[in-house]
Amino acid sequence: MPNAPRPPRRVTIPDVARHAGVGQATAARVLGGYGSTSAATRERVLAAAAELGYSTNAVARSMISGRTHTLGVVVADVENAYFARAVRGVADVAAKAGLQVVLANSDEDGEKEKAAVQMFVERRVDGLVVAPAAADHEHLDRAVSSGIPVVLLDRALAGADLDTVVVDNRGAAKAAVARLTDDGHRRIAVITSASPADDGTTLAPGADIWTTTERLTGYRQALRAAGIPRSAEVVRHTGYDRAWARSAVLELMTGEDRPTALFTTDNVATLGTLDALLDLGARIPADVSVVGFDDAEWATLIRPRLSVVSQPVQELGGLAADILIRRVNGSTARPRRHTLRTAYVPRESTGPAPARVRRLRAPRQ
């Protein structure tokens, strides 16, 4: 097509240099953010760049400075409100430091996590925040060895010499379940989004996410402190899936000797649990008390409002980013675990154990 318009030509550093009346090397220093120039020269070059519509070549700039001004973040699922808020905390702190955030989801799959980390290493991000799903940390150690610092978010990894930002999951779970035992509950179930092994009762290999094991330990400690035997534990591993959690709770609550209280270890399990209880016509807390882990925005919109363990989620993400940026800027402090406090928030979904356990029937299909 002879009359087709030509695409606009990209403005180059020589163009800016000519327009500003300076040498190319001077223009390159100003636009690349390295070296030194006088304030007047810098102002003249930046004004010329703005007039011409010059945009920085990020790849070329990174080759000069050794920095890409980006942080990689790997979480389980950004659609989960918890991780969305944590990423927001990372992004807010990064933005103040002039850094961009690039995100990847692992879907709680260790191999997907490793692939995402490798991708970020190849793209030479300045640092990585990772909520680990993989049971090992060799891929993270390799990233550090290549000059990319790593901070773990939400979960610790045994044997990993990395900065880690978490909450006291064990203590928080123990305190929450203790509230239920104080209210007279003796048949308390825990619903957790880990994958079950073939026997349906224990964690499958590779599924021992640190937060899950810590919260289960806290649950068990609360039962022991109340004199409830190990044989009375009711644990349901439901996979990271709301429908799976709903199915597990329907079966649990329509069986013999059903629980009078449910403790859920994450938002996915909580939503599946509430879905099942609504289908059963269960009265909360008259028939069953419910405590969730994490204070999602919808927790106060449902009726009755949900009693929860509240976590400082954005603060967790912000602290992880702050530590990472200090590493990027050359900090050589010894890596350590940073543990933030949680708070138990009592609301209307919990109450005394019922004197008589009402039979619940499965909904018609």
N, C-alpha and C positions, 0 to 999 in steps of 0.2 A: 504494500500500500504506500505509494510514493508521497501521499499527502498526510500520512500519519504523523502526529506530533512526536518530536523526540522527547525521551524522558529527561527530566531536569538533571543537570550535572551536579554531582556532589561537590560541595564546597570543601576545599583542601586547606591545609596549613599554609602552603605558599600563597593561596588567595588571601587569607587573613593577613599574612605578613605584608604583602603588597599594599593592602587596604590600610593597614596601620602604620606603614612606613618604617617597618623594622625588619631585621634579618629573619630568615626562616628558623634558625636555631633559637632565637629569642621567642618567637611565636610558639614554637614547639614546647619550650620550657613553661611558658605561661599556661598554655592549653593542656599540657600534660601534668601540671601540678607538681613539677620537680624543679630543682635548681633555684636560683635567686635572680630577681629582676627588681628594678625600682618600682615604687608604687605607681608613678606616673605612666611608666611603660606598660605595666600590667593592666592598668585601667584602659589604656589606649587599645591594647590587643583584645581585651574582653569586649570592649565597645564595638570593635571591628567585627569580631566573631558574631555578636548579636545582630548587627546590621546585615551581615551576609547570610545568617541562618546556619552557622557552622554547628555541627554536632560532633561530640567527642567520639572517636573510635575506641570503644572500651577494650577491645582486644589489644590494639597497639599500646594503649595506656598501661595495660596490665603487664605487657612485655617489658616496658620501661621501668615501672615501679615495683614489679613483682607482686602486686596486689590486684585482685579483681573487685574488691569492695563489695563482696557478696558473702553471705553466710548460708550454708545448706542446713535444712531442718528435716529430719526423718521422724515421723510419728505414725501411730497405728492407723488413724482415720481422722482426717480433718473435719469430716461431717459430724463426728462425735463432739458435743458441746464442750467437753472437758479439753480436748486437744485443740479445738478452735480458740478457746480462751488462752491456753498456754502459748500457742503460736502468736496470738495477738500481743502477749507480753514480750515475746522475743522480738517481734517486728517493731514495737514501739521503742524499745531500747536501741535496737539496731539503727533505726531511722535517725535517732538523735546523734548517733556516731557517724552518720553519712553512709550507712551500709544498707544494701538491699537483701531481702530474704527470698530464697528459692526453696520450695517445699516438695517433699515426696512422701507418699503413703506406703507403709509396709504391709497393711492389712493383717498385722500380727503374724507375718510370715518371715521367718529368719532369712530365707534365701532372697526374698524381695528386698529386705533391709540391706543385705550385703551388696546386691546389685545397685541399689540407690547410693550407697556410700561410695562404691567404685565409680559410679557416674560423676558424683560430686568431686572425687579426687581427680578424675580426668579433666574436669572443668576448672580445676584449681581454685575452688572456693577458698576463702581465707580461713574459715573454721566451720565446724559441724556441731549442731545440737542434735542428739539422737535419743529417742525413747526406745530403748532396745527391746526387740522381740527375740533376737537370736540368743541362744544359750551361751555362745562363746564370744570372745572379743578380739580374735586375731585380726579381723578386717579393720577394726577400729585402731588397733595397735599399728597396723601398716599405714593407716592414714596419718597418725601422729609421726611415725618415722619419716614420712614424706614431707613433713613440715606443716601439716594441717592439724591444729589442735582440736580436740573433741571434748565436749561436755555432755554428760548423761543427764537426761531429764526424766523425772517421775519414777525411774527405776534404777536400782543399783545392779551391778554385775560382779559376781564373785571373782576375785583375783584381778580385776581391772584396776590399773593405776591411773584413774581418770577422775577429774572433777565430776561430782555428782550432786544433783539438786533434787531432794525428795521431801516428803513429809513423814512423820512418825506413823506409818500405816499400822504397825502392830499395836501401838498404844492407843491409836484412835479407834480401831476395831474393838479392842478389849473394853474401852470405856463405853462405847455405844451398846455393845451386847450386855455389859453390866447394868445399864439402865433397864434393859428388859428383864434380867434376872431379879433386879430390885423390885420390879412390878409384879413379881410372882410367876413369871413365865419359866417353865421347865422344859418345854418341848419347843426349841428354837432351831429353825433351819437357816442355813446360809446358802444363798444363790449366787453363783459366781461364773463369770464369762471366761472360764478356762475350758480346755478340751478334755473330756474324760478318756480314760484308757478303756480297754475292752470290757472291764468289769463295771464301768460306769461310776466308780467311786473314787478313783485316784487320778491324779494328773497324768496325762500322757507324756511320753518323752518329748522334750523340747517345748512343752507348754507351761513350764514352771516359771511364769512371769513373776518377777520379784514382788510386785505389789500384791498379787493374788496370794502367794504363799505367806507373806507377812500378815495380810488381813485374816487369812484362815488361822494362822497361829494366834492372833489376838482373840479371835472368836473362841478358840479352844481354851485359851488361858482364862477367859471370862467364865466359861462353863466350869472349869476346874475350881476357880475361886468361889463359885456359888455351890460347890459340892455336887455338881451334876456329872455323872460318870461318862467316860468316853463312849460307852455303848449307846448313850442317848444322843450323840451327835447326829445331825441330819445335814449332809452336805450334798449339794447338787451342782455339778460342773456342767454348764449348759452351752459352752461354745460362745464365741463372740457374735451372737445372733439373737435378736429379740424374739423371733418365732420359736426358737429352740427353748429359750427361757420360759416363754409362755406355756409351751407344752409340758415342760418339766414341772412347773408349778401347778398346772391343772391336775396332773397325775398325783403329785404330792398331797394336794389339799383335798382330794376326794378319796384318799386311801384311809386305812385304819390308823388310829392314833395320830391324826394329823397335827401339824405344828399349830401353836397359838401365836407364834411370832416369826417374822421373816426378816433376815438381815441380808441386804444385797450389796455386793462389793463394787458395783460400778453402774453407770447410767443405763447401759444396754440391758443388764440383768434387771434393773429396777423397772424399766419400761415394760419388759416382758412379764414381770411379776404383776404389775398393776393391771395389765391387759387381762391376765388370767383371772385375777380377783374380781374384776368387773364382770367378766363372763359368768363367773360362779355366783354372782350376787352376794359376795361376801361383804359383811359390814365391817368397815375399818374405823376404829380399832375394836369394836365390840366382839367380832369373831376372830380377828387376827390383827396384831400390831405389825407395822412395817417401818423399818429404818433403812434408808439408802445411804450410799457413800457418794458424796459430792452434792453440792447445793446448786443444781441446775435452775435456770430461771423459771421453768415450769413447775418447780416443786412447790411454789406458793400459789400457783394458779389452779391446781387441782383441789378437790374437796373430798376428804379432809386434807389439809396441807400436810406435806410430807416432812417427818422428822429425819434429819440428815446429819452426816459428818460433813462439815464445810471445810473445803481446802482453799488456801490462798493461790488459786490457779494462775492468774496473771502474774502474780509476784514470783511464782516458781519459774515461769518462762522468762520474766525480766531478769531475775537473778542469774539464770543460766546464760542469757545473752551477755550480761555484764561481765561475768567470769570469763566467758569465751573471748570477748573483745580485749580484755586485759591480757589474755594469752596471745592473741593475735599481735598485740602491741609489744610483746616481748617479756611478759611476766614469767618468772622461773620459780614461783612459789610452789611448794610441794602440793600435789593434788590432794583434795580432801572431800569428804561428804558434808554437804550443807543440808541440815534437816530443819524444815519449817514446821510451825505448829498448826494444828487443826483445831476446830471447835465443834462440839456437839450442839446442834440446834434442835431443841425439843419443839414439836408442833403437835397437831391433833391426830396424827396417824398412829400414835402409841398410847397405850393405856394399860390398866391392870389386866392380868390374865383372867379370862372368863371363868366363872364358877362352873359353868356347864358348857361343854364343847358342842356346838351345833354342827350337825352333819351337813356338809356341802355336796351338792350333786353336780356332776359334769353337765355342761350345757348341751342341748340337742344340736346335732350337726345339721 
